[in-house]
Amino acid sequence: MTLRKSAPQRAAANAEALRRLGAAAPVLLDVRPAGEVVPGFSRDTILTSGPTLPWPQYVGGQRAAVLGAALFEGLAANETEAERRIAEGAIKVRGCQELKCIGSLAGPYSASMPVFVVQNRAAAGDAGNFGYCSIYEGTNHRRLNYGVYDEGVRDRLRYVGDVIAPALGEAVRSTGGIPLKPIMVSALHMSDDLHSRNTAASLLFCRALFPGLLAMAATRREAAEKVVQALTEDHYFFLRLSMAAAKSTADAITGIEGSSVMSAMAFNCRGFSIRVAGLGETWFNGPHATVEAVLFKGHSQDEITWMGGESPITETIGLGGFAQAAAFPLQKYQGGSPEGMVKRNLSLYNITVGENPDFRIPFLQYRGTPTGVDIFKVLDTGIRPLMNIGVAGRDGGQIGAGTVQAPIECFQLAAKAYRERYGDE
Amino acid sequence: MTLRKSAPQRAAANAEALRRLGAAAPVLLDVRPAGEVVPGFSRDTILTSGPTLPWPQYVGGQRAAVLGAALFEGLAANETEAERRIAEGAIKVRGCQELKCIGSLAGPYSASMPVFVVQNRAAAGDAGNFGYCSIYEGTNHRRLNYGVYDEGVRDRLRYVGDVIAPALGEAVRSTGGIPLKPIMVSALHMSDDLHSRNTAASLLFCRALFPGLLAMAATRREAAEKVVQALTEDHYFFLRLSMAAAKSTADAITGIEGSSVMSAMAFNCRGFSIRVAGLGETWFNGPHATVEAVLFKGHSQDEITWMGGESPITETIGLGGFAQAAAFPLQKYQGGSPEGMVKRNLSLYNITVGENPDFRIPFLQYRGTPTGVDIFKVLDTGIRPLMNIGVAGRDGGQIGAGTVQAPIECFQLAAKAYRERYGDE
């Protein structure tokens, strides 16, 4: 029974988890095709959000996104062939997080798609662990990560891969690496939550890149201008960097013996799942989350569908819904009132181990964001983690944005597994 | 008695003032030396903040700033000569606003100093009226506009004039003009008040300049880099653009017959003054304002001194203190609590004619900022306009930041003049 953990031992393990979440120092090092830089990413790999499912279980927009990624990569000539090759195992479909990637909505990755390469330099080990995230496709509501694949989507993916990513990568490399935490800290003081609003962070990132872009402009001005345009055209560009930073931060607590702190939250088309630091890489699955959404014009609530999503990794480290009182402009985008946002944000302190030393909320007199969700506090209080998310429609595409609450079942299953491993105390 | 105004006539005049304040469309057209672009700015002109005073009445930091500007311009070889030449009238010292300029703190201008050229394209008349503002000297607390002139200050002024301004002007001209209102509207959603915090606005302005700066990079990359550095090194660069925009906005209501809406607030070293739309360019003077300040380390309250300031032109159009509930990060810089900032901001709706159609406060569910101070409402309620300001020290330099309340005497004098002109109705 050496695994048995007393309450003080669990508290100590959770304090260590909080310490690592606070000490994380994610640095953007490069932008490269996934197949070149992500360990284990073979030419025939397709990633998608959430715990890996048997192929027949992928449905709707998430299935469409996987097939679209296979077609985009040239792994099949058409959907029928892609279906067959996946079923045969010639194309391998896996959950993003198996390869330290993190998926936005359906989260489709194929080998040639560029990814942000982020290293958590404060993480244990000589070099620090890595996290990867794909690049925002742009403002069009019809995107591969929202389950749509057609000529327009393909062209935008090519534009990102052939034009934006190489220039962005060149500028990033010329800086020697861009520390992301200072950008994130400042952005929270400029009304971003770093999940559904990344307006300031995208500008601050653009400013950090600017010396590199100026150097490029001497010979390739158009490329530099296109990067600036891609970075600042709406509120979302930095989200993928926030997600890669959060992934590398959260992974640093995976495997802390005895810790009951949640280390990931993710959707796939079948439901919602969490991981717990002291329980390794096991997913604990529940039903779909409940959602309150504001929909874009012309859409209705019955269109809302689930096709995956791993961006709640940002909430896992104390951002997004856990920093909503820093981002009052979100009321226009996803609904809610400022007073409600403050109240909800405050309630989350009841389920976390502590407060973030760096991520702070001006309206709460610079109190640190609630950080490190303890699964037992969730079960004791009945307060479930709250997330700010984009909402997908039945026919593909983004149809709105809203807030969701994690289902309690994941926490019940995780607590059961924790007790089985560590005992009842 | 044709001047006599009934209450409905006054209300209509004030509604027109509110309309013009809301309709303003300030556009940055150029950056040029004051002597080249400001009508009436002769080689021997020195401007300084507040209503023009007889030379002997300028004291302390404001006098030092005027003398420093004269020396910087080479109008005298030393302070004694400058004093003599001013006394003789060979150097002309005037209040900034006589020439449509607007002064930050002591507000020193000389002919070679570069200014932002802003046109209010929505103002009455074919071309729209102009406003001008000098350029931020940089992060050093010892600056000419805070009453300090020495070699370091001179070198920084030269750097701004010789390096930053020409490159900035080139980038601005290459864009064909930069509309400032969209930047200001967005910045209020990113925790700026556009008086004491301009962090987001400076970044957004920088982003608007990027295409011009990238074009410059081919031949003058270093200059482009220096401009970006100057724009983003702290929270203040955009203030001068906010001030020039506000000046061109407020001037558009000057002369509306019968309006009791305040059209300017300004300090000089002798006191605080206001203008009223229906009373032309007359200043109504009161004593110094009362201040609540947070001082930089090593400074004490007894050092606080008054050496002028026209940045409350931003409050005049519904920004700064009138938008403080948009800028909770100010609590760290100038004191106060978020709850207090909300309460104070709300109280200002009691003294304004209406709400700004464009400048909106996310925390107040996007309510427009209180805009258009009616001097009679100030007198009826006893609520005085509140401003966010930088605080100057006795020995020169900025020593902190805080909030001030306008003295009631200005409003009493203005009301008396209004009644004399328009009757007692």
Contacts between the chains, C-beta under 8 A, distances in Angstrom:
chain1	res1	chain2	res2	distance
A	186	B	199	8.0
A	189	B	191	6.2
A	189	B	199	7.9
A	189	B	329	4.8
A	190	B	190	4.6
A	190	B	191	5.1
A	190	B	199	6.6
A	190	B	200	5.4
A	190	B	329	8.0
A	191	B	189	6.2
A	191	B	190	5.1
A	191	B	191	5.3
A	191	B	362	6.9
A	199	B	186	8.0
A	199	B	189	8.0
A	199	B	190	6.6
A	200	B	190	5.4
A	200	B	200	6.2
A	200	B	203	7.4
A	203	B	200	7.5
A	203	B	203	4.5
A	203	B	204	6.8
A	203	B	207	6.0
A	204	B	203	6.8
A	206	B	207	6.5
A	206	B	210	7.7
A	207	B	203	6.2
A	207	B	206	6.5
A	207	B	228	7.0
A	207	B	232	5.6
A	210	B	206	8.0
A	210	B	210	7.3
A	210	B	213	8.0
A	210	B	225	7.8
A	210	B	228	5.3
A	211	B	225	6.0
A	211	B	228	7.7
A	213	B	210	7.9
A	213	B	214	6.8
A	214	B	213	7.0
A	214	B	214	6.8
A	214	B	217	4.4
A	214	B	221	5.3
A	214	B	224	5.4
A	214	B	225	5.9
A	214	B	228	7.9
A	215	B	217	7.7
A	215	B	221	7.0
A	217	B	214	4.2
A	217	B	215	7.7
A	217	B	217	3.8
A	217	B	218	6.6
A	217	B	221	7.7
A	218	B	217	5.6
A	218	B	218	5.2
A	218	B	221	6.4
A	221	B	214	5.4
A	221	B	215	6.7
A	221	B	217	7.3
A	221	B	218	6.9
A	224	B	214	5.2
A	224	B	217	7.9
A	225	B	210	7.6
A	225	B	211	6.0
A	225	B	214	5.8
A	228	B	207	7.2
A	228	B	210	5.0
A	228	B	211	7.6
A	228	B	214	7.5
A	232	B	207	5.5
A	328	B	362	3.9
A	328	B	363	5.1
A	329	B	189	4.8
A	329	B	190	8.0
A	329	B	362	4.8
A	331	B	362	7.0
A	331	B	365	7.0
A	331	B	366	7.9
A	332	B	362	8.0
A	332	B	366	6.9
A	337	B	365	6.6
A	338	B	362	7.0
A	338	B	363	4.9
A	338	B	364	7.8
A	338	B	365	6.6
A	362	B	191	6.8
A	362	B	328	3.9
A	362	B	329	4.7
A	362	B	331	7.0
A	362	B	332	8.0
A	362	B	338	7.1
A	363	B	328	5.1
A	363	B	338	4.9
A	363	B	363	7.4
A	364	B	338	7.8
A	365	B	331	7.0
A	365	B	337	6.6
A	365	B	338	6.6
A	366	B	331	7.9
A	366	B	332	7.0
